[in-house]
């Protein structure tokens, strides 16, 4: 006879809240502009200074 699985008595830990600035990715992007008329040429990503790249909301 097959054994029945018993539920795990441990409850899973709640996920930490994600950072509002980077939405949990740890990176933010800025628009890069060049020239005298400041035309947009692309985006540059960098470390989120609010959560320091962890993606979790600071306390």
PDB file of N, CA, C and O in Angstrom, chain B, residues numbered from 101:
ATOM      1  N   UNK B 101       0.852  -1.167   0.000  1.00  0.00           N
ATOM      2  CA  UNK B 101       0.000   0.000   0.000  1.00  0.00           C
ATOM      3  C   UNK B 101       0.904   1.238   0.000  1.00  0.00           C
ATOM      4  O   UNK B 101       1.908   1.278   0.711  1.00  0.00           O
ATOM      5  N   UNK B 102       0.547   2.229  -0.787  1.00  0.00           N
ATOM      6  CA  UNK B 102       1.339   3.451  -0.907  1.00  0.00           C
ATOM      7  C   UNK B 102       1.122   4.342   0.309  1.00  0.00           C
ATOM      8  O   UNK B 102       0.020   4.443   0.850  1.00  0.00           O
ATOM      9  N   UNK B 103       2.219   4.990   0.721  1.00  0.00           N
ATOM     10  CA  UNK B 103       2.119   5.904   1.854  1.00  0.00           C
ATOM     11  C   UNK B 103       1.537   7.229   1.391  1.00  0.00           C
ATOM     12  O   UNK B 103       1.766   7.654   0.259  1.00  0.00           O
ATOM     13  N   UNK B 104       0.798   7.867   2.250  1.00  0.00           N
ATOM     14  CA  UNK B 104       0.269   9.185   1.933  1.00  0.00           C
ATOM     15  C   UNK B 104       1.253  10.234   2.395  1.00  0.00           C
ATOM     16  O   UNK B 104       1.899  10.074   3.431  1.00  0.00           O
ATOM     17  N   UNK B 105       1.370  11.287   1.647  1.00  0.00           N
ATOM     18  CA  UNK B 105       2.288  12.367   2.012  1.00  0.00           C
ATOM     19  C   UNK B 105       1.667  13.210   3.112  1.00  0.00           C
ATOM     20  O   UNK B 105       0.495  13.582   3.049  1.00  0.00           O
ATOM     21  N   UNK B 106       2.465  13.497   4.108  1.00  0.00           N
ATOM     22  CA  UNK B 106       1.996  14.373   5.173  1.00  0.00           C
ATOM     23  C   UNK B 106       2.438  15.794   4.854  1.00  0.00           C
ATOM     24  O   UNK B 106       3.537  15.986   4.335  1.00  0.00           O
ATOM     25  N   UNK B 107       1.623  16.782   5.146  1.00  0.00           N
ATOM     26  CA  UNK B 107       1.999  18.164   4.857  1.00  0.00           C
ATOM     27  C   UNK B 107       3.180  18.579   5.727  1.00  0.00           C
ATOM     28  O   UNK B 107       3.322  18.120   6.860  1.00  0.00           O
ATOM     29  N   UNK B 108       4.014  19.441   5.189  1.00  0.00           N
ATOM     30  CA  UNK B 108       5.184  19.940   5.905  1.00  0.00           C
ATOM     31  C   UNK B 108       4.709  20.862   7.026  1.00  0.00           C
ATOM     32  O   UNK B 108       3.991  21.825   6.758  1.00  0.00           O
ATOM     33  N   UNK B 109       5.093  20.590   8.277  1.00  0.00           N
ATOM     34  CA  UNK B 109       4.602  21.420   9.385  1.00  0.00           C
ATOM     35  C   UNK B 109       5.197  22.832   9.380  1.00  0.00           C
ATOM     36  O   UNK B 109       4.632  23.739   9.992  1.00  0.00           O
ATOM     37  N   UNK B 110       6.322  23.025   8.701  1.00  0.00           N
ATOM     38  CA  UNK B 110       6.939  24.341   8.655  1.00  0.00           C
ATOM     39  C   UNK B 110       6.196  25.226   7.660  1.00  0.00           C
ATOM     40  O   UNK B 110       5.844  24.791   6.564  1.00  0.00           O
ATOM     41  N   UNK B 111       5.970  26.446   8.052  1.00  0.00           N
ATOM     42  CA  UNK B 111       5.333  27.388   7.134  1.00  0.00           C
ATOM     43  C   UNK B 111       6.419  28.105   6.340  1.00  0.00           C
ATOM     44  O   UNK B 111       7.472  28.419   6.895  1.00  0.00           O
ATOM     45  N   UNK B 112       6.193  28.370   5.070  1.00  0.00           N
ATOM     46  CA  UNK B 112       7.210  29.062   4.279  1.00  0.00           C
ATOM     47  C   UNK B 112       7.389  30.499   4.763  1.00  0.00           C
ATOM     48  O   UNK B 112       6.441  31.143   5.212  1.00  0.00           O
ATOM     49  N   UNK B 113       8.626  30.986   4.661  1.00  0.00           N
ATOM     50  CA  UNK B 113       8.899  32.351   5.085  1.00  0.00           C
ATOM     51  C   UNK B 113       8.269  33.330   4.103  1.00  0.00           C
ATOM     52  O   UNK B 113       8.278  33.082   2.898  1.00  0.00           O
ATOM     53  N   UNK B 114       7.721  34.442   4.600  1.00  0.00           N
ATOM     54  CA  UNK B 114       7.139  35.425   3.686  1.00  0.00           C
ATOM     55  C   UNK B 114       8.241  36.096   2.863  1.00  0.00           C
ATOM     56  O   UNK B 114       9.348  36.322   3.354  1.00  0.00           O
ATOM     57  N   UNK B 115       7.921  36.411   1.604  1.00  0.00           N
ATOM     58  CA  UNK B 115       8.897  37.069   0.744  1.00  0.00           C
ATOM     59  C   UNK B 115       9.098  38.504   1.220  1.00  0.00           C
ATOM     60  O   UNK B 115       8.131  39.168   1.592  1.00  0.00           O
ATOM     61  N   UNK B 116      10.337  38.991   1.215  1.00  0.00           N
ATOM     62  CA  UNK B 116      10.560  40.381   1.608  1.00  0.00           C
ATOM     63  C   UNK B 116       9.963  41.326   0.564  1.00  0.00           C
ATOM     64  O   UNK B 116       9.872  40.989  -0.617  1.00  0.00           O
ATOM     65  N   UNK B 117       9.567  42.485   1.010  1.00  0.00           N
ATOM     66  CA  UNK B 117       8.977  43.467   0.099  1.00  0.00           C
ATOM     67  C   UNK B 117      10.028  43.930  -0.905  1.00  0.00           C
ATOM     68  O   UNK B 117      11.193  44.120  -0.555  1.00  0.00           O
ATOM     69  N   UNK B 118       9.609  44.108  -2.149  1.00  0.00           N
ATOM     70  CA  UNK B 118      10.557  44.554  -3.162  1.00  0.00           C
ATOM     71  C   UNK B 118      10.710  46.079  -3.114  1.00  0.00           C
ATOM     72  O   UNK B 118       9.818  46.802  -2.671  1.00  0.00           O
ATOM     73  N   UNK B 119      11.852  46.528  -3.578  1.00  0.00           N
ATOM     74  CA  UNK B 119      12.181  47.955  -3.582  1.00  0.00           C
ATOM     75  C   UNK B 119      11.241  48.693  -4.537  1.00  0.00           C
ATOM     76  O   UNK B 119      10.966  48.210  -5.636  1.00  0.00           O
ATOM     77  N   UNK B 120      10.754  49.848  -4.124  1.00  0.00           N
ATOM     78  CA  UNK B 120       9.823  50.611  -4.953  1.00  0.00           C
ATOM     79  C   UNK B 120      10.519  51.277  -6.130  1.00  0.00           C
ATOM     80  O   UNK B 120       9.923  51.443  -7.194  1.00  0.00           O
ATOM     81  N   UNK B 121      11.776  51.659  -5.945  1.00  0.00           N
ATOM     82  CA  UNK B 121      12.494  52.393  -6.989  1.00  0.00           C
ATOM     83  C   UNK B 121      12.836  51.486  -8.168  1.00  0.00           C
ATOM     84  O   UNK B 121      12.580  51.838  -9.319  1.00  0.00           O
ATOM     85  N   UNK B 122      13.419  50.310  -7.882  1.00  0.00           N
ATOM     86  CA  UNK B 122      13.867  49.421  -8.959  1.00  0.00           C
ATOM     87  C   UNK B 122      12.903  48.265  -9.199  1.00  0.00           C
ATOM     88  O   UNK B 122      13.144  47.446 -10.086  1.00  0.00           O
ATOM     89  N   UNK B 123      11.838  48.179  -8.444  1.00  0.00           N
ATOM     90  CA  UNK B 123      10.830  47.123  -8.545  1.00  0.00           C
ATOM     91  C   UNK B 123      11.419  45.727  -8.339  1.00  0.00           C
ATOM     92  O   UNK B 123      10.962  44.755  -8.940  1.00  0.00           O
ATOM     93  N   UNK B 124      12.444  45.641  -7.479  1.00  0.00           N
ATOM     94  CA  UNK B 124      13.006  44.355  -7.112  1.00  0.00           C
ATOM     95  C   UNK B 124      14.108  43.833  -8.015  1.00  0.00           C
ATOM     96  O   UNK B 124      14.610  42.733  -7.781  1.00  0.00           O
ATOM     97  N   UNK B 125      14.503  44.576  -9.031  1.00  0.00           N
ATOM     98  CA  UNK B 125      15.544  44.099  -9.934  1.00  0.00           C
ATOM     99  C   UNK B 125      16.941  44.443  -9.446  1.00  0.00           C
ATOM    100  O   UNK B 125      17.890  43.729  -9.770  1.00  0.00           O
ATOM    101  N   UNK B 126      17.095  45.506  -8.685  1.00  0.00           N
ATOM    102  CA  UNK B 126      18.403  45.927  -8.209  1.00  0.00           C
ATOM    103  C   UNK B 126      19.106  46.877  -9.158  1.00  0.00           C
ATOM    104  O   UNK B 126      20.193  47.365  -8.851  1.00  0.00           O
ATOM    105  N   UNK B 127      18.505  47.146 -10.305  1.00  0.00           N
ATOM    106  CA  UNK B 127      19.097  48.056 -11.287  1.00  0.00           C
ATOM    107  C   UNK B 127      18.094  49.128 -11.686  1.00  0.00           C
ATOM    108  O   UNK B 127      16.889  48.880 -11.729  1.00  0.00           O
ATOM    109  N   UNK B 128      18.597  50.309 -11.975  1.00  0.00           N
ATOM    110  CA  UNK B 128      17.780  51.395 -12.496  1.00  0.00           C
ATOM    111  C   UNK B 128      18.421  51.882 -13.789  1.00  0.00           C
ATOM    112  O   UNK B 128      19.635  51.774 -13.960  1.00  0.00           O
ATOM    113  N   UNK B 129      17.619  52.412 -14.689  1.00  0.00           N
ATOM    114  CA  UNK B 129      18.173  52.903 -15.950  1.00  0.00           C
ATOM    115  C   UNK B 129      17.958  54.402 -16.068  1.00  0.00           C
ATOM    116  O   UNK B 129      16.959  54.948 -15.598  1.00  0.00           O
ATOM    117  N   UNK B 130      18.916  55.047 -16.705  1.00  0.00           N
ATOM    118  CA  UNK B 130      18.874  56.486 -16.947  1.00  0.00           C
ATOM    119  C   UNK B 130      18.979  56.713 -18.435  1.00  0.00           C
ATOM    120  O   UNK B 130      19.636  55.946 -19.139  1.00  0.00           O
ATOM    121  N   UNK B 131      18.337  57.759 -18.923  1.00  0.00           N
ATOM    122  CA  UNK B 131      18.411  58.119 -20.329  1.00  0.00           C
ATOM    123  C   UNK B 131      19.743  58.814 -20.598  1.00  0.00           C
ATOM    124  O   UNK B 131      20.159  59.696 -19.846  1.00  0.00           O
ATOM    125  N   UNK B 132      20.413  58.401 -21.694  1.00  0.00           N
ATOM    126  CA  UNK B 132      21.681  59.003 -22.074  1.00  0.00           C
ATOM    127  C   UNK B 132      21.422  59.976 -23.212  1.00  0.00           C
ATOM    128  O   UNK B 132      20.832  59.615 -24.231  1.00  0.00           O
ATOM    129  N   UNK B 133      21.871  61.225 -23.029  1.00  0.00           N
ATOM    130  CA  UNK B 133      21.677  62.255 -24.035  1.00  0.00           C
ATOM    131  C   UNK B 133      23.037  62.781 -24.484  1.00  0.00           C
ATOM    132  O   UNK B 133      23.961  62.911 -23.682  1.00  0.00           O
ATOM    133  N   UNK B 134      23.146  63.083 -25.786  1.00  0.00           N
ATOM    134  CA  UNK B 134      24.410  63.600 -26.324  1.00  0.00           C
ATOM    135  C   UNK B 134      24.142  64.797 -27.212  1.00  0.00           C
ATOM    136  O   UNK B 134      23.018  65.018 -27.664  1.00  0.00           O
ATOM    137  N   UNK B 135      25.188  65.565 -27.453  1.00  0.00           N
ATOM    138  CA  UNK B 135      25.114  66.675 -28.394  1.00  0.00           C
ATOM    139  C   UNK B 135      24.608  67.959 -27.790  1.00  0.00           C
ATOM    140  O   UNK B 135      24.137  68.009 -26.653  1.00  0.00           O
ATOM    141  N   UNK B 136      24.724  69.001 -28.598  1.00  0.00           N
ATOM    142  CA  UNK B 136      24.310  70.315 -28.143  1.00  0.00           C
ATOM    143  C   UNK B 136      22.800  70.406 -27.957  1.00  0.00           C
ATOM    144  O   UNK B 136      22.318  71.118 -27.076  1.00  0.00           O
ATOM    145  N   UNK B 137      22.061  69.686 -28.788  1.00  0.00           N
ATOM    146  CA  UNK B 137      20.599  69.697 -28.672  1.00  0.00           C
ATOM    147  C   UNK B 137      20.082  68.633 -27.712  1.00  0.00           C
ATOM    148  O   UNK B 137      18.873  68.478 -27.538  1.00  0.00           O
ATOM    149  N   UNK B 138      21.008  67.898 -27.086  1.00  0.00           N
ATOM    150  CA  UNK B 138      20.684  66.889 -26.077  1.00  0.00           C
ATOM    151  C   UNK B 138      19.715  65.834 -26.602  1.00  0.00           C
ATOM    152  O   UNK B 138      18.663  65.599 -26.008  1.00  0.00           O
ATOM    153  N   UNK B 139      20.075  65.201 -27.714  1.00  0.00           N
ATOM    154  CA  UNK B 139      19.218  64.149 -28.266  1.00  0.00           C
ATOM    155  C   UNK B 139      19.441  62.845 -27.493  1.00  0.00           C
ATOM    156  O   UNK B 139      20.542  62.581 -27.010  1.00  0.00           O
ATOM    157  N   UNK B 140      18.401  62.048 -27.386  1.00  0.00           N
ATOM    158  CA  UNK B 140      18.438  60.796 -26.641  1.00  0.00           C
ATOM    159  C   UNK B 140      19.031  59.701 -27.528  1.00  0.00           C
ATOM    160  O   UNK B 140      18.605  59.515 -28.668  1.00  0.00           O
ATOM    161  N   UNK B 141      20.020  58.976 -26.992  1.00  0.00           N
ATOM    162  CA  UNK B 141      20.648  57.904 -27.768  1.00  0.00           C
ATOM    163  C   UNK B 141      20.445  56.535 -27.138  1.00  0.00           C
ATOM    164  O   UNK B 141      20.734  55.528 -27.784  1.00  0.00           O
ATOM    165  N   UNK B 142      19.967  56.458 -25.922  1.00  0.00           N
ATOM    166  CA  UNK B 142      19.757  55.154 -25.305  1.00  0.00           C
ATOM    167  C   UNK B 142      19.598  55.242 -23.804  1.00  0.00           C
ATOM    168  O   UNK B 142      19.326  56.304 -23.244  1.00  0.00           O
ATOM    169  N   UNK B 143      19.779  54.085 -23.162  1.00  0.00           N
ATOM    170  CA  UNK B 143      19.647  53.984 -21.711  1.00  0.00           C
ATOM    171  C   UNK B 143      20.895  53.332 -21.137  1.00  0.00           C
ATOM    172  O   UNK B 143      21.535  52.508 -21.789  1.00  0.00           O
ATOM    173  N   UNK B 144      21.229  53.706 -19.922  1.00  0.00           N
ATOM    174  CA  UNK B 144      22.354  53.135 -19.207  1.00  0.00           C
ATOM    175  C   UNK B 144      21.841  52.619 -17.878  1.00  0.00           C
ATOM    176  O   UNK B 144      21.140  53.340 -17.168  1.00  0.00           O
ATOM    177  N   UNK B 145      22.177  51.382 -17.523  1.00  0.00           N
ATOM    178  CA  UNK B 145      21.711  50.822 -16.257  1.00  0.00           C
ATOM    179  C   UNK B 145      22.793  50.949 -15.203  1.00  0.00           C
ATOM    180  O   UNK B 145      23.987  50.967 -15.504  1.00  0.00           O
ATOM    181  N   UNK B 146      22.348  51.034 -13.970  1.00  0.00           N
ATOM    182  CA  UNK B 146      23.268  51.133 -12.848  1.00  0.00           C
ATOM    183  C   UNK B 146      22.652  50.557 -11.598  1.00  0.00           C
ATOM    184  O   UNK B 146      21.486  50.161 -11.592  1.00  0.00           O
ATOM    185  N   UNK B 147      23.425  50.511 -10.551  1.00  0.00           N
ATOM    186  CA  UNK B 147      23.015  49.955  -9.269  1.00  0.00           C
ATOM    187  C   UNK B 147      21.980  50.861  -8.600  1.00  0.00           C
ATOM    188  O   UNK B 147      22.136  52.082  -8.585  1.00  0.00           O
ATOM    189  N   UNK B 148      20.940  50.268  -8.057  1.00  0.00           N
ATOM    190  CA  UNK B 148      19.917  51.026  -7.339  1.00  0.00           C
ATOM    191  C   UNK B 148      20.510  51.506  -6.015  1.00  0.00           C
ATOM    192  O   UNK B 148      20.975  50.692  -5.218  1.00  0.00           O
ATOM    193  N   UNK B 149      20.500  52.803  -5.776  1.00  0.00           N
ATOM    194  CA  UNK B 149      21.072  53.355  -4.556  1.00  0.00           C
ATOM    195  C   UNK B 149      20.117  53.270  -3.371  1.00  0.00           C
ATOM    196  O   UNK B 149      20.533  53.461  -2.228  1.00  0.00           O
ATOM    197  N   UNK B 150      18.859  52.989  -3.627  1.00  0.00           N
ATOM    198  CA  UNK B 150      17.893  52.868  -2.537  1.00  0.00           C
ATOM    199  C   UNK B 150      18.076  51.542  -1.793  1.00  0.00           C
ATOM    200  O   UNK B 150      18.072  51.516  -0.562  1.00  0.00           O
ATOM    201  N   UNK B 151      18.237  50.444  -2.535  1.00  0.00           N
ATOM    202  CA  UNK B 151      18.382  49.124  -1.912  1.00  0.00           C
ATOM    203  C   UNK B 151      19.786  48.561  -2.077  1.00  0.00           C
ATOM    204  O   UNK B 151      20.057  47.450  -1.622  1.00  0.00           O
ATOM    205  N   UNK B 152      20.678  49.298  -2.713  1.00  0.00           N
ATOM    206  CA  UNK B 152      22.060  48.893  -2.969  1.00  0.00           C
ATOM    207  C   UNK B 152      22.157  47.580  -3.747  1.00  0.00           C
ATOM    208  O   UNK B 152      23.047  46.766  -3.501  1.00  0.00           O
ATOM    209  N   UNK B 153      21.232  47.386  -4.689  1.00  0.00           N
ATOM    210  CA  UNK B 153      21.295  46.244  -5.591  1.00  0.00           C
ATOM    211  C   UNK B 153      20.699  44.956  -5.070  1.00  0.00           C
ATOM    212  O   UNK B 153      20.718  43.953  -5.783  1.00  0.00           O
ATOM    213  N   UNK B 154      20.173  44.939  -3.866  1.00  0.00           N
ATOM    214  CA  UNK B 154      19.625  43.696  -3.312  1.00  0.00           C
ATOM    215  C   UNK B 154      18.211  43.428  -3.837  1.00  0.00           C
ATOM    216  O   UNK B 154      17.797  42.272  -3.915  1.00  0.00           O
ATOM    217  N   UNK B 155      17.474  44.468  -4.194  1.00  0.00           N
ATOM    218  CA  UNK B 155      16.104  44.301  -4.670  1.00  0.00           C
ATOM    219  C   UNK B 155      15.074  44.277  -3.570  1.00  0.00           C
ATOM    220  O   UNK B 155      13.874  44.258  -3.844  1.00  0.00           O
ATOM    221  N   UNK B 156      15.519  44.277  -2.327  1.00  0.00           N
ATOM    222  CA  UNK B 156      14.606  44.259  -1.189  1.00  0.00           C
ATOM    223  C   UNK B 156      14.428  45.661  -0.642  1.00  0.00           C
ATOM    224  O   UNK B 156      15.360  46.465  -0.671  1.00  0.00           O
ATOM    225  N   UNK B 157      13.245  45.959  -0.146  1.00  0.00           N
ATOM    226  CA  UNK B 157      12.949  47.287   0.386  1.00  0.00           C
ATOM    227  C   UNK B 157      13.746  47.535   1.646  1.00  0.00           C
ATOM    228  O   UNK B 157      13.791  46.671   2.521  1.00  0.00           O
ATOM    229  N   UNK B 158      14.385  48.705   1.766  1.00  0.00           N
ATOM    230  CA  UNK B 158      15.114  49.015   2.992  1.00  0.00           C
ATOM    231  C   UNK B 158      14.137  49.270   4.136  1.00  0.00           C
ATOM    232  O   UNK B 158      13.006  49.710   3.927  1.00  0.00           O
ATOM    233  N   UNK B 159      14.596  48.984   5.334  1.00  0.00           N
ATOM    234  CA  UNK B 159      13.717  49.160   6.496  1.00  0.00           C
ATOM    235  C   UNK B 159      13.737  50.567   7.003  1.00  0.00           C
ATOM    236  O   UNK B 159      13.052  50.883   7.976  1.00  0.00           O
TER     237      UNK B 159
END
